[in-house]
Amino acid sequence: MKVFVPPIKSQGIKTKLVNWISSNVGNIQYDRWVEPFMGTGVVAFNVRPKNDLLCDSNPHLITFYKALQSKEITSGLVKNYLTKEGEKLLKSNGDYYYEVRNRFNSEGNPLDFLFLSRSCFNGMMRFNRKGGFNVPFCKKPNRFAQALITKITNQVENISQIIEFGNYIFKNQDYKKTLKEINPNDFVYSDPPYIGRHVDYFDSWSEEEEIVLNKGLISSNAKFILSTWLSNKYRTNDYVFSIWKECFVSTKEHFYHVGGKETNRNAVYEALLSNIKLKDSISNFEMKSRIELNESQLTTTEKKHEVPLQLAMALEEEQKYLNKSNT
């Protein structure tokens, strides 16, 4: 399935997990798709339910997508804006970034929010206690080259069309309020900040809030899945087996990089927790047993990549050369 990537970026975006999530919810029947933590919206925009309630505590995300919905922001407007602002960024050798950041923190323009999202350090979305965007510049003055502007423009156009042909309701509100609006016939996709890991979001996240979320989802009587992490090479997320102990568990191995070296490539087991049996899920008890017995935590089939024919032939020729050189 082709994944449509939203124009807003942030760490933790589920782009690489969308197909997995979609494959696990494709046969579930429900009246409305609800997200208490919309984030970039990548999951809902690719699953494309008929009716959606997408909520987030970050007002700038909601403002941006409402602007797409009302056509206050269009792909053409984005292209002109990024071309103009990108030229200023380049001429200032990057200093203009901070002028835009100050302007955004004063006025909250959604186009400025898009600019910051695509030119800040490491795609982070971080705010100070006063609600001001405080991520530094990515140190690439030529950030908005024509190729990237075209890419972002296409992303805006694609997501705008998805919103236009769906019944989307966007709300800026706390997750607790969204929990009260869930109906038994809804399906809830919850993607809260990952507990026990570095929080890079509009709000912080605690164990107490995780418990409130758990109780709210269960008491709603709606079907739900929740994205979280199960383990990495250092430790296991014990909350999966305490707060979410009644849930089924699905896992997928996901790789991420810290730095540019291959040795810094790390694996984490992403998890979907659900109150219903999913295609890839096993019981909470079985997953806990696997971890205790040091067995595989993977519930999905590991994807195998075949070596392309031309590359295989080149490797074969190289090996023949090496063998000949060693004789």
C-alpha positions as CSV (number, residue, x, y, z in Angstrom):
1,M,0.0,0.0,0.0
2,K,1.3,3.4,-0.9
3,V,1.7,5.6,2.2
4,F,0.8,9.2,1.9
5,V,3.1,11.3,4.1
6,P,1.8,14.4,5.8
7,P,3.6,17.7,5.3
8,I,4.1,18.2,9.0
9,K,7.0,16.3,10.5
10,S,7.7,15.2,14.0
11,Q,9.8,12.6,15.8
12,G,7.8,9.4,16.4
13,I,5.7,9.8,13.2
14,K,4.2,6.4,12.3
15,T,5.0,6.5,8.5
16,K,7.0,3.3,8.5
17,L,4.3,1.5,10.6
18,V,1.2,2.6,8.8
19,N,0.9,-0.5,6.6
20,W,1.3,-2.8,9.6
21,I,-1.3,-0.9,11.6
22,S,-3.7,-0.8,8.6
23,S,-3.4,-4.5,8.0
24,N,-4.4,-5.2,11.6
25,V,-7.5,-2.9,11.5
26,G,-8.7,-3.5,8.0
27,N,-11.5,-6.0,8.8
28,I,-12.8,-4.3,12.0
29,Q,-16.3,-2.8,11.8
30,Y,-17.0,0.6,13.4
31,D,-19.0,3.8,12.9
32,R,-16.2,6.3,13.6
33,W,-12.5,6.4,13.9
34,V,-11.3,8.4,16.9
35,E,-7.8,9.6,17.8
36,P,-7.1,11.3,21.2
37,F,-3.5,12.0,20.0
38,M,-3.7,12.9,16.3
39,G,-0.1,14.0,16.0
40,T,0.7,14.4,12.3
41,G,-2.4,12.4,11.3
42,V,-0.5,9.9,9.2
43,V,-2.4,6.8,10.4
44,A,-5.9,8.2,9.9
45,F,-5.0,9.8,6.5
46,N,-3.8,6.4,5.2
47,V,-6.5,4.2,6.8
48,R,-9.1,6.6,5.5
49,P,-12.2,5.8,7.6
50,K,-15.5,7.3,6.5
51,N,-15.9,9.3,9.7
52,D,-13.1,10.7,11.8
53,L,-12.7,12.6,15.0
54,L,-9.0,13.7,15.2
55,C,-8.0,15.5,18.4
56,D,-4.7,16.8,19.8
57,S,-3.6,19.1,22.7
58,N,-1.2,20.9,20.3
59,P,-3.3,23.8,18.9
60,H,-0.9,24.3,16.0
61,L,-1.4,20.9,14.5
62,I,-5.2,21.3,14.6
63,T,-5.0,24.9,13.2
64,F,-2.9,23.6,10.3
65,Y,-5.2,20.8,9.3
66,K,-8.3,22.9,9.7
67,A,-6.6,25.4,7.3
68,L,-6.2,22.6,4.8
69,Q,-9.8,21.6,5.2
70,S,-11.1,25.2,4.7
71,K,-8.6,25.7,1.8
72,E,-7.1,28.7,3.6
73,I,-3.9,26.8,2.8
74,T,-3.4,25.2,-0.6
75,S,-0.6,23.5,-2.4
76,G,0.0,26.6,-4.5
77,L,0.1,28.9,-1.6
78,V,2.6,26.6,0.2
79,K,4.8,26.5,-2.9
80,N,5.0,30.3,-3.2
81,Y,5.5,30.7,0.6
82,L,8.3,28.2,0.9
83,T,10.0,29.6,-2.2
84,K,10.0,33.1,-0.8
85,E,10.9,32.2,2.8
86,G,13.5,29.6,1.6
87,E,15.3,32.3,-0.3
88,K,15.4,34.5,2.8
89,L,16.7,31.6,4.8
90,L,19.5,31.0,2.3
91,K,20.6,34.6,2.0
92,S,20.7,34.9,5.8
93,N,22.9,31.8,6.1
94,G,20.2,30.3,8.4
95,D,19.6,33.3,10.7
96,Y,16.2,33.9,9.2
97,Y,15.0,30.7,10.8
98,Y,14.9,32.4,14.2
99,E,13.0,35.4,12.8
100,V,10.3,33.0,11.6
101,R,10.3,31.2,14.9
102,N,9.8,34.4,16.8
103,R,7.1,35.5,14.4
104,F,5.3,32.1,14.8
105,N,5.5,32.2,18.6
106,S,3.9,35.7,18.5
107,E,1.3,35.1,15.7
108,G,0.9,31.4,15.3
109,N,0.7,31.4,11.5
110,P,0.2,27.8,10.3
111,L,2.5,28.4,7.3
112,D,5.2,29.4,9.7
113,F,4.5,26.2,11.6
114,L,5.1,24.2,8.4
115,F,8.3,26.1,7.8
116,L,9.6,25.4,11.3
117,S,8.5,21.7,11.1
118,R,10.6,21.2,7.9
119,S,13.7,23.2,8.9
120,C,14.2,22.6,12.6
121,F,16.7,20.3,14.1
122,N,16.0,16.6,13.5
123,G,12.3,17.2,12.8
124,M,11.6,17.7,16.5
125,M,8.4,19.3,17.8
126,R,9.2,20.8,21.2
127,F,7.7,23.7,23.1
128,N,8.6,25.5,26.3
129,R,6.4,25.9,29.3
130,K,4.9,29.1,27.8
131,G,3.9,27.2,24.6
132,G,6.7,28.7,22.5
133,F,8.4,26.6,19.8
134,N,12.0,26.3,20.9
135,V,13.7,23.8,18.6
136,P,16.9,25.2,17.0
137,F,17.7,25.4,13.3
138,C,18.9,22.3,11.4
139,K,22.0,24.2,10.1
140,K,21.1,23.8,6.5
141,P,20.6,27.2,4.9
142,N,19.7,25.7,1.6
143,R,17.0,23.6,3.3
144,F,14.2,24.6,0.9
145,A,15.8,23.7,-2.4
146,Q,13.3,23.3,-5.2
147,A,13.2,19.5,-4.8
148,L,12.0,19.7,-1.2
149,I,9.5,22.4,-2.0
150,T,8.0,20.2,-4.7
151,K,7.9,17.3,-2.3
152,I,6.1,19.3,0.4
153,T,3.7,20.8,-2.1
154,N,2.7,17.4,-3.3
155,Q,2.2,16.2,0.3
156,V,-0.1,19.2,1.0
157,E,-2.1,18.4,-2.1
158,N,-2.4,14.7,-1.3
159,I,-3.5,15.3,2.3
160,S,-5.9,18.1,1.3
161,Q,-7.6,15.7,-1.2
162,I,-7.9,13.0,1.5
163,I,-9.5,15.5,3.9
164,E,-11.8,16.8,1.2
165,F,-13.3,13.4,0.5
166,G,-13.7,12.3,4.1
167,N,-15.8,13.4,7.0
168,Y,-13.0,14.8,9.2
169,I,-13.6,16.7,12.5
170,F,-10.5,18.2,14.0
171,K,-10.5,19.3,17.7
172,N,-7.9,21.0,19.8
173,Q,-8.5,19.4,23.2
174,D,-7.0,17.3,26.0
175,Y,-7.2,13.6,25.6
176,K,-9.4,13.3,28.7
177,K,-12.1,15.3,27.0
178,T,-11.8,13.1,23.9
179,L,-12.2,10.0,26.0
180,K,-15.6,11.3,27.2
181,E,-16.7,11.7,23.6
182,I,-16.1,8.1,22.6
183,N,-19.1,6.0,21.7
184,P,-19.3,2.1,22.0
185,N,-19.5,1.8,18.2
186,D,-16.3,3.9,17.7
187,F,-12.8,2.5,17.0
188,V,-10.1,4.3,18.9
189,Y,-6.5,4.5,17.7
190,S,-4.4,5.9,20.6
191,D,-0.8,7.1,20.1
192,P,0.2,8.8,23.3
193,P,3.8,9.9,24.0
194,Y,5.8,6.8,24.7
195,I,5.9,6.3,28.5
196,G,9.4,5.6,29.8
197,R,11.2,7.1,26.9
198,H,12.2,10.7,26.0
199,V,9.2,12.8,25.5
200,D,9.3,15.2,22.5
201,Y,5.9,16.6,22.3
202,F,3.6,19.5,23.2
203,D,2.9,18.0,26.7
204,S,4.8,15.7,29.0
205,W,3.5,12.2,29.9
206,S,3.4,10.3,33.1
207,E,2.4,7.0,34.6
208,E,-0.7,8.6,36.1
209,E,-1.8,9.8,32.7
210,E,-1.2,6.4,31.2
211,I,-3.5,4.9,33.9
212,V,-6.2,7.5,33.2
213,L,-6.0,6.7,29.4
214,N,-6.2,3.0,30.1
215,K,-9.3,3.4,32.3
216,G,-10.9,5.8,29.9
217,L,-10.5,3.4,26.9
218,I,-11.8,0.4,28.8
219,S,-14.8,2.2,30.2
220,S,-15.8,3.5,26.8
221,N,-16.7,0.0,25.7
222,A,-15.2,0.8,22.3
223,K,-12.7,-1.3,20.3
224,F,-9.2,0.2,20.6
225,I,-5.6,-0.2,19.8
226,L,-2.7,1.7,21.3
227,S,0.8,2.3,19.9
228,T,3.7,2.0,22.3
229,W,7.0,0.3,22.6
230,L,7.7,-3.2,24.0
231,S,11.5,-3.4,24.3
232,N,14.9,-2.4,23.0
233,K,18.3,-3.8,23.7
234,Y,18.5,-2.1,27.0
235,R,15.2,-2.8,28.7
236,T,11.5,-3.8,28.5
237,N,8.4,-1.6,28.9
238,D,7.0,-3.1,32.0
239,Y,3.8,-1.0,31.8
240,V,2.7,-3.3,29.0
241,F,2.4,-6.1,31.6
242,S,0.9,-4.0,34.4
243,I,-1.3,-1.1,33.2
244,W,-2.2,-2.9,29.9
245,K,-2.1,-6.5,31.2
246,E,-5.6,-7.3,29.8
247,C,-4.6,-6.4,26.3
248,F,-3.5,-8.5,23.3
249,V,0.0,-7.6,22.0
250,S,1.2,-7.3,18.4
251,T,4.9,-6.5,17.7
252,K,7.0,-5.3,14.8
253,E,10.8,-4.8,14.8
254,H,11.7,-1.3,13.9
255,F,15.1,0.1,13.3
256,Y,16.3,3.7,14.0
257,H,19.6,5.4,13.7
258,V,21.5,7.6,16.2
259,G,24.2,9.3,14.3
260,G,25.5,8.4,10.8
261,K,27.4,5.1,11.5
262,E,25.9,1.7,10.8
263,T,27.1,0.6,14.3
264,N,24.6,3.1,15.7
265,R,21.7,1.2,14.1
266,N,19.4,0.1,16.9
267,A,16.2,-2.0,17.0
268,V,13.1,-1.5,19.0
269,Y,10.0,-3.7,19.2
270,E,7.0,-1.5,18.5
271,A,3.8,-2.8,20.0
272,L,0.1,-2.5,19.3
273,L,-2.0,-3.1,22.4
274,S,-5.6,-4.0,21.8
275,N,-8.8,-5.1,23.6
276,I,-9.6,-7.3,20.7
277,K,-7.7,-10.1,18.9
278,L,-5.8,-8.7,15.9
279,K,-4.3,-10.6,13.0
280,D,-0.8,-10.5,14.4
281,S,-1.6,-10.4,18.2
282,I,-0.9,-12.9,21.0
283,S,-2.1,-12.7,24.6
284,N,-0.3,-10.5,27.1
285,F,0.6,-13.6,29.2
286,E,2.2,-15.3,26.2
287,M,4.3,-12.3,25.4
288,K,5.4,-12.0,29.0
289,S,6.4,-15.7,28.9
290,R,8.4,-15.2,25.7
291,I,10.4,-12.4,27.3
292,E,11.0,-14.4,30.5
293,L,12.2,-17.4,28.4
294,N,14.3,-15.2,26.1
295,E,12.2,-16.3,23.1
296,S,11.3,-14.1,20.0
297,Q,9.1,-11.1,20.8
298,L,8.1,-10.8,17.2
299,T,4.5,-11.6,16.3
300,T,4.8,-10.5,12.7
301,T,6.5,-12.3,9.9
302,E,10.0,-10.8,9.4
303,K,10.3,-9.3,6.0
304,K,13.1,-10.8,3.9
305,H,14.7,-8.8,1.2
306,E,16.0,-10.6,-1.8
307,V,19.3,-9.4,-3.3
308,P,18.6,-7.9,-6.8
309,L,20.0,-10.0,-9.6
310,Q,22.5,-7.4,-10.9
311,L,23.9,-6.9,-7.4
312,A,24.1,-10.6,-6.8
313,M,26.0,-11.0,-10.1
314,A,28.4,-8.2,-9.1
315,L,29.0,-9.8,-5.7
316,E,29.6,-13.1,-7.3
317,E,32.2,-11.6,-9.7
318,E,33.9,-9.8,-6.8
319,Q,34.1,-13.1,-4.9
320,K,35.6,-14.8,-7.9
321,Y,38.2,-12.1,-8.2
322,L,39.1,-12.3,-4.5
323,N,39.4,-16.1,-4.7
324,K,41.7,-15.8,-7.7
325,S,43.8,-13.2,-5.9
326,N,44.3,-15.4,-2.9
327,T,45.5,-18.4,-4.9
